[in-house]
Amino acid sequence: MPTITLDSPSALVVRLRSRTEAMTVIEVAGEVDMDNAAQLLHEVTTLLPGDGDVALDLAAVTFLGSAGVLTLLRCREIAERRTTRLAISRAHRNVRQVLDICALTEMFHLTAA
């Protein structure tokens, strides 16, 4: 699968790990902030299928700023319009903490660590 590296100081990487008829897994690594949130939105929504489930693997995302939180919400919104269920399959402890503070773990179907 191709790896897409976005031009940003935080070296964000988005990679399609796998795709089946029922499930697409997208891996994200690096930091998500206001400098690269728009690119993340573009890359994730480009990889979203027309239906089925999508798992975002954020285990290698070490920083998630407010722009990143908004981007995840926008990705989820776009996925729903495409009748796709977007969930976070794994999250770095820093990301999990931000999602916990924002009360979004349940919305993204992120299970307890």
Secondary structure, DSSP 8 states (H G I E B T S, - for coil): --EEE--STT--EEEEEEE-SSEEEEEEEEEE-TTTHHHHHHHHHHH--SSEEEEEEEEEEEEE-HHHHHHHHHHHHHHHHTTEEEEEEEE-HHHHHHHHHTT-TTTTT----
